[in-house]
């Protein structure tokens, strides 16, 4: 269990930098396109690749931290037992969703890698051959993390929030 969480944390921290890498790529494209009137053929594809990989591989870390965007107005006013049931229900829905995503995406990912699928644009980057299998990998990582969270909920140990984090009223700042 811990190695999945460590892997998710490691990947989440590493790919967070991909967004920062996309900023100079976009700035360069803006400079080239609008100031020098000489657009690049590669910046759009590279930006899509960096942001897609960042988004996909950060999912496990976000799930571990239980930091997904959520509407918690009902959960905030519910008694502790109902909060836990709602949380468990949400995790179970997530498990079914991720299992469905794995089932739906693995053939496409395998095919993209096998044929060396490319974008077909001017740069003709292998972006689909990278992103499509990563959809399956990311879904598996989130699925495993959700299973860990469910196990913790069922054993009563609760989810381990990262050091220094937590929700107000639940032992955090």
N, C-alpha and C positions, 0 to 999 in steps of 0.2 A: 504494500500500500504506500509506504513512504517513498519508494523510488518513483512511482507515478507522480506523486505530489512534487518531488524534487525536479523531475523532468518537466512538469508543467510550469513550475516556477522559473526554471532555467530558460525554457523556450520563451515564456512570456517576457522575461527581462531582456533576452537577446533580441527578439523581433520588435520590441518597442522602438529600438533604434532605427528600424526600417522606415518608420514615418519621418524621422529626422533626416534620413538619407534622401527621402523623396523631395524635401524642401529645396535643396540646391538644384536638383534635377528640374523641378518646376520653374524655379527662378531662372535657370539657364535657358529654358524653353521660352519663357516670357521675353527675356532679353533678345534672344535670337529671332523670335517671331515678330515682336512688335517694335523693337528698336532697330535691329539690323535687317529686318525683312528677309530672314533666312531660317525658316523653321527647321527643326531637326526631324529625322524620321524615326527616332528611337525613344524620345523622352516620354511620350504618352505610354508606350508599352512598358517601359521600365518603371514608371510611376505606378501603373496598374499592378505590376508584378510585386513591387515592394509593399504596397499597401495591402494587397490580397494575402500575401504570405504573413504579413504582420497581423492582420485580422484573424486569419485562420489559426495560426499557431499560438495566439494569445488566449484562445477560448478556454483551454484547460486551466490556465492561471486565474482567469476571471471567474471561472466556475468554482475553483478552490476557495477563492476569497469571497465567494457569493456576492460579487460586485456587479452582476448584470443589472441593467436598467429594469426597474420593477415599480409597479404601482402598489404601494404598501399601506394605503389608507385603511383597508379592512384589517390587515394584519396588525397594524399599530394599535388598534383599539380592542383586539381580540384577547381573551384570556390566554395564558401561557400554553395550556393544553391545545387550544384551537390553533394558536400560532404554529406549534410544532406539527400539527396535522396538516395545516396549509403548506408548510415548508416541505414536508414529506410528499404531499400530493404534487407539488411543483417539481420536485426532484424526479418523481416517478414519471410524470409527463415528459420531462426532459430526457429520461432514459429511453422511453418509447420513441421520441422524436429523433434522438441520435442514432438509435438502432435502425430506424427507418432511413435516415440519411446514409448510414454505412451501407445498408442493403441497396439503396438506390444509386449510390455514387461509385462503388468499387469497380464495376464493369467499365464505366466511362473513363475512370482514372487509369485502369489497366490498359485500355485501348489507346488512350492518349500517349502513354509512355511507349507502348509497343510500336505504334506507327510514327512516333516522333512528331506528334501534332504541333503545328506552328500557327501563328496568328494569320498569316497570309497577307499582312500589310507590307509596307515598304521595308521595314526592318526585319520582318518575318521571324520574330522571336519565338522561342519554344515555350512561351508563357502557358498555353493550355496543357502541355506535357508536364509542367511543374505544378500548376494550380489544381488541376483535376484530381491527381492522386492525393494532394495535400488536403483536399476536402474530406476524403475518407480517413486519412491519418488524424486530422483535427477532430473529426466526429468520434473516432475511437478514443482519443485522449479525453475529450469532454465526457463521453460515456463512462469511461473508467473512473473519472473524477466524481461523476454523479453517483456511481455505485459506492464509492468510498463515503460520500456524504450520507447516502441512505443507510449504509451500515452503521455509521456514527449515530444517526438519528435513532435507529432501532435499538442500538445498545445503550443509548442514553448518554453517550460521551459528547454529543454535539460536534459541530464542525470546528476545527481548529483555525481560528482567525490568525492572520499574520501578526507578528509582534507589533504592538503599538496600535493595532486596529481593532475595530469592533463597532457595534452599533450602540448608540446612546441607550442607556437603560438595560443593556445586556452585558455589563462588565467592561464596556469600552469607554473611551473618553467622551 
